[in-house]
């Protein structure tokens, strides 16, 4: 049986490279590029039955929170837009254009990082990730696999908990309703992951080196994607070493970020899984006997 | 270490166990042996059945933690010192929820998962996978994706997964509790074949009616203590929640007590129609679906359904796994968006119990859950009322997350049924429940219907349907059929017939109804004689 789609280690390598790029460059333009590329990968390669809508919704809410929170606690910057009374503990002081822009940039960084690791949950089956981990790291892999199982479970739990709450008269609508369901959703999804971990343990996971039912060899597309992902990291690293400005801060006075064509090209190398002829979800990996 | 003797595959000696942070012991001085053949463990919810099974493969205590005493020998190994992953070679384990235990996307990949974990060479895997699938009766599922399978099919995939390692012991934790009768029959038949072939099969079930005629040994677990195992005949009197035929046999003093409808048919007295139940009076329209079409990305489940219910009426939806019961239930409550058609409900609060009660329970106590619903419903009902009616007084101040699955189900029911809802929608309400809890629920639903609520519930539990339904609706993909009264829908050779119903085509379908008919006929029989 020839495996279809990206090899789990390829997806893991791609996610690691995307995170490395985000760490190497805090310029929101580069981070936005990584976020867009990750989003493209998710749209093109996510497993059947997985939903992007809820995840995007969750990430958007957290991003909005980051944007709204930063101006309240950070009061630096040249352009004062408003002033909160000083007696308000923690948030009193100037609200500046720079702190708002910085909050927005932080939100872009958060979105990019979250989207960079989401393929591990939405492109791979939870245990496909196990294939990507070295044998010596089975304990870590179990924990990671169970944790990543949370991602698709969160969406389902969120819908079910909110529905149950509303039928019992929990009437808050809009963003505030999130506060009512955060704890139940967390508890439900953690419980689901514990059950999965228990099932894996009962079936011998972690007893030692593993073999593989499917042919786990790399294909040409895997090699190309890994090479491109590695290239992206090397380009950004080289640019940083060469003194190319990859960082951007709006303080003390906000200005447009400088964009390096080389760094943009490096970020775009991460688009290899979308551009190369890699099997998408229509060509299911699990179909057919070995 | 005590050596295993004879055909013993497992020996548990004087085991006591307490979960981390638990105030009471889950197991108290348990001793028993497991040999080839089929052993059934019955008992009420929260009695310790699941914990005993987890002793066999070391999940207790290795995965769950806690404090343990005594000795557990599995295939000669000290299970308290052997990791679960190692014991997996000896003990296959099948969990209650077929969905929660699936870790791979494809059927063969799922079956092969344990083989991969134990480093079986790839060259051997294909044959082992095919062998396990054949033993579990799922050879026809080769090449399918897990997410396209029914609950019964998934559970048999789980059994095949456990069998792939050729374990000497197969432990199954309530494997049929979420399956329709056809799916449950296939799972139990697979277990019977394995037991006949020499595997030690240990099954825990609340309700062991379908198991009794194939069980070699029966044990009863209650409050952390184990009674037995012994022969079925010896253990029948100890059953906390005996199946219908046993209840009927004891009431009519049959000896021996028949374990199958076929055996009971020879002993069952003839009943005339004199004592048949009258149809209940109908109330006002409470809900209505008109031309309702609904489904998911994978296809249409409801196709132009027209169905209505009245106040004071209990409607039971039955049908195969994946047939659309939940979708129909949710459509009635306005929780599922229809592709076409309309859903109407009279004004008033809708109470909905989802299949997973965990999504409802996250407050500090059962009482707090009930109080929350009552306060939101602006009802004057005291929280203690429904807590008492569902037999939850002793659990009212416990954190719901610490309860057993059956107890959580009852807590979830209390949480949604408080505050006088007008429309009650319940999805598999008796999942994991023992007999007392089921009886309490039956009485509560009848009382709510008598007070004017309209009740709709989806279930595979034929005995619950027989006790509580005014009418039964059969829901299959693309076909929804009003099957009429429980006497008509749950008797004879109908797919969902109760054991008593199989004795009496056309009804009655409950033990109480049979006894009432006999009592009603007694004077006229005496007069004739």
Boltz contact constraints between the chains, C-beta under 6 A:
constraints:
  - contact:
      token1: [A, 49]
      token2: [B, 147]
      max_distance: 6.0
  - contact:
      token1: [A, 125]
      token2: [B, 105]
      max_distance: 6.0
  - contact:
      token1: [A, 127]
      token2: [B, 103]
      max_distance: 6.0
  - contact:
      token1: [A, 127]
      token2: [B, 104]
      max_distance: 6.0
  - contact:
      token1: [A, 160]
      token2: [B, 359]
      max_distance: 6.0
  - contact:
      token1: [A, 161]
      token2: [B, 359]
      max_distance: 6.0
  - contact:
      token1: [A, 164]
      token2: [B, 359]
      max_distance: 6.0
  - contact:
      token1: [A, 164]
      token2: [B, 360]
      max_distance: 6.0
  - contact:
      token1: [A, 167]
      token2: [B, 350]
      max_distance: 6.0
  - contact:
      token1: [A, 167]
      token2: [B, 352]
      max_distance: 6.0
  - contact:
      token1: [A, 168]
      token2: [B, 373]
      max_distance: 6.0
  - contact:
      token1: [A, 168]
      token2: [B, 376]
      max_distance: 6.0
  - contact:
      token1: [A, 169]
      token2: [B, 376]
      max_distance: 6.0
  - contact:
      token1: [A, 169]
      token2: [B, 377]
      max_distance: 6.0
  - contact:
      token1: [A, 183]
      token2: [B, 362]
      max_distance: 6.0
  - contact:
      token1: [A, 184]
      token2: [B, 362]
      max_distance: 6.0
  - contact:
      token1: [A, 187]
      token2: [B, 362]
      max_distance: 6.0
  - contact:
      token1: [A, 188]
      token2: [B, 358]
      max_distance: 6.0
  - contact:
      token1: [A, 188]
      token2: [B, 359]
      max_distance: 6.0
  - contact:
      token1: [A, 195]
      token2: [B, 100]
      max_distance: 6.0
  - contact:
      token1: [A, 198]
      token2: [B, 63]
      max_distance: 6.0
  - contact:
      token1: [A, 199]
      token2: [B, 101]
      max_distance: 6.0
  - contact:
      token1: [A, 201]
      token2: [B, 63]
      max_distance: 6.0
  - contact:
      token1: [A, 201]
      token2: [B, 84]
      max_distance: 6.0
  - contact:
      token1: [A, 202]
      token2: [B, 57]
      max_distance: 6.0
  - contact:
      token1: [A, 202]
      token2: [B, 93]
      max_distance: 6.0
  - contact:
      token1: [A, 203]
      token2: [B, 88]
      max_distance: 6.0
  - contact:
      token1: [A, 203]
      token2: [B, 113]
      max_distance: 6.0
  - contact:
      token1: [A, 203]
      token2: [B, 114]
      max_distance: 6.0
  - contact:
      token1: [A, 204]
      token2: [B, 85]
      max_distance: 6.0
  - contact:
      token1: [A, 204]
      token2: [B, 88]
      max_distance: 6.0
  - contact:
      token1: [A, 204]
      token2: [B, 114]
      max_distance: 6.0
  - contact:
      token1: [A, 204]
      token2: [B, 117]
      max_distance: 6.0
  - contact:
      token1: [A, 204]
      token2: [B, 118]
      max_distance: 6.0
  - contact:
      token1: [A, 205]
      token2: [B, 117]
      max_distance: 6.0
  - contact:
      token1: [A, 206]
      token2: [B, 85]
      max_distance: 6.0
  - contact:
      token1: [A, 207]
      token2: [B, 85]
      max_distance: 6.0
  - contact:
      token1: [A, 207]
      token2: [B, 86]
      max_distance: 6.0
  - contact:
      token1: [A, 207]
      token2: [B, 117]
      max_distance: 6.0
  - contact:
      token1: [A, 207]
      token2: [B, 118]
      max_distance: 6.0
  - contact:
      token1: [A, 209]
      token2: [B, 119]
      max_distance: 6.0
  - contact:
      token1: [A, 210]
      token2: [B, 116]
      max_distance: 6.0
  - contact:
      token1: [A, 210]
      token2: [B, 117]
      max_distance: 6.0
  - contact:
      token1: [A, 211]
      token2: [B, 116]
      max_distance: 6.0
  - contact:
      token1: [A, 211]
      token2: [B, 119]
      max_distance: 6.0
  - contact:
      token1: [A, 211]
      token2: [B, 122]
      max_distance: 6.0
  - contact:
      token1: [A, 212]
      token2: [B, 116]
      max_distance: 6.0
  - contact:
      token1: [A, 213]
      token2: [B, 112]
      max_distance: 6.0
  - contact:
      token1: [A, 213]
      token2: [B, 116]
      max_distance: 6.0
  - contact:
      token1: [A, 213]
      token2: [B, 125]
      max_distance: 6.0
  - contact:
      token1: [A, 286]
      token2: [B, 105]
      max_distance: 6.0
  - contact:
      token1: [A, 286]
      token2: [B, 106]
      max_distance: 6.0
  - contact:
      token1: [A, 286]
      token2: [B, 109]
      max_distance: 6.0
  - contact:
      token1: [A, 288]
      token2: [B, 143]
      max_distance: 6.0
  - contact:
      token1: [A, 289]
      token2: [B, 108]
      max_distance: 6.0
  - contact:
      token1: [A, 290]
      token2: [B, 126]
      max_distance: 6.0
